[in-house]
Amino acid sequence: MTDSSSPRPWADWDHMVKIDPDKTLVEGETFDDVCATGTDAIEIGGTLDITEKNMREVVKPCAAACADHGVACYIEPSHAGAVVHTEGLDGYLVPIVFNAGDVAWITGAHKTWAKTDANIDWDRTFTEAYIVMNPDASVAEYTQADCNLDAADVAAYAEVAERMFGQKIVYVEYSGTLGDPEVVAAAADRLDEASLFYGGGVGDYDAAYQMGQYADTVIVGDLVHDEGVDAVRETVEGARDAMREQQEA
């Protein structure tokens, strides 16, 4: 488990698994199996059909498994109703979609959470500056994101997120498809201290290694639900090898 009191508890994460409460794990696999892949963190959240009920059904056993394996466990709430407070959580990673067409996903949903939840632990609540890149993804439709962006646009968003809005995480999200490495590299080049998360289409060692050359943390989501823990373990190895080479260079 990471130190959630740290200003950047994700600083040493090479790899993270995103668990969608509306989906199941591969038959016969458990949250303990996911933690045993070597991933550094699990983030629980999704875009569609996320309710307090299905969040609660996943968060408690997942947080317990993470605690047993020393893996960080965070909720990524898509709306105020998706937030649950339970023992074992390290905290909350809250998306702010910088290229959203609907401003609710920049400040509105966050205002609703603050207004309706008196139990927010702000010391363990952090934001992720999302740049959504796949126009066919549910998150793009949900937030009305402008995905017609080139590398220079994404780099500019990354710089604005860090320099003007003080974001400590910039998240380039291709959700369901493998992104353009040049775009990810452009975002990385413009960041000074902020960490770069990458998610989307990472399904094997090579994809994780490729994106790990630029991102600080490589994230897999659908893979754990569709292919299972052996496939996830490959991506952990790919991300870790890429990070190790960066450190040695």
Beta strands, then each sheet from edge to edge (+ up, - down):
strand 1: 15-19
strand 2: 41-44
strand 3: 72-75
strand 4: 91-97
strand 5: 125-132
strand 6: 169-173
strand 7: 195-199
strand 8: 217-220
sheet 1: 1+ 2+ 3+ 4+ 5+ 6+ 7+ 8+ 1+
end
